[in-house]
Amino acid sequence: ADTSLDGFPHYLIKEIHEQPRVLERIIREHPAQARELAELISRSYGTFLVGCGTAGYAALAGSYLFSRIARRHVNSVVASEFKYQEHFLTERSLVIALSQSGETVDVIEAVLAAKRRGARVAALVNVTGSTLDRLADFTLPLLAGPEQSVLSTKAYTAKLALLLLTAHILNGSEHVGLDLLWRAVDGMVRALTPDFQDRVKAVADRLADHQHCFVIGRGLSYPTALEAALKIKEVSYLHAEGFPGGELKHGVIALVEPGVPCFVFSPLDETRADILSGAMELQSRGGWIIGVSPEDEAVFDVHLPVAEVGDASPLVNVIPAQLLGYYLAVRKGLDPDKPRNLAKSVTVK
Ligand code: G6P
């Protein structure tokens, strides 16, 4: 197994850098299996994506992708909450479990509950031979290679890629999905250049002395905002709160004081005008606006320029957040691969 650091100082940064290659591998090796998953979804009546932590955010992103690309309602439920909703399950239901390790106890319990009710189970899982892999009726392996850092990075973008591709297959537009994923490969490479990383490091330097930061996104960028906040807080211990841009006025804006860092995900999709107006509200309260966008908008105090990749934006836009978590942890003298209190996989309750 490839467990060496390949010259990188930590697994986290090594695994962040592996993402374009993982994505290429998915594009080359996975379309046939994604077609099988699409077939399972089209035969089911009620599909649920379940996962924990980062995999839970991939599940949420999946429900947006299926909605917009395949016009299909696919539920997403945090695996630990699934047992309180299992009453919806029938023999025609499909549960798609997402997990890097395939050992997360809440995911396994959700799958067992689904099986008890006669539902079908599919798995998007990185570790072959894991409990989830063995329990599932159908497995789509993530092909991401071993993930050693406690933070999940390449397994996350691998799940997003497979969900995007499956949604396009359901829609009869597989080639469009593959084309988008190739664009995402290029976009990832651009977000991993030394020049881009220097920009992220400069933001990390400014964030090091702060206690709080906020992250907003809408639509496809809402799960990205949640995952970005998780990446920042779990490794750097900076409190980061991700939320949908439209919720600002329902509470969070009360917390914004002069100088508070606010990350704004603003792809060139239908969310652009509304998210930028949210950014302006934050700025008018003194928020320091860091924009992740293909365009340098007037409201940004700092611009992190990402490639324009259409509906694949969640795959590319998460990279600046992964890098930020890494560089913040390094700057604070923390171990980026082993954050306090966290385990790579939570196998006991
Ligand atoms: C732990 C890890 C997270 C991971 C989550 C789900 O909390 O620290 O990085 O996202 O478990 O793990 P899984 O292996 O099921 O994807």
Residues whose N, C-alpha, C, O or C-beta is under 5 A from the ligand:
A	BS01	G6P	C52 G53 T54 A55 L98 S99 Q100 S101 G102 T104 V150 L151 S152 L342 A343 K344 S345 V346
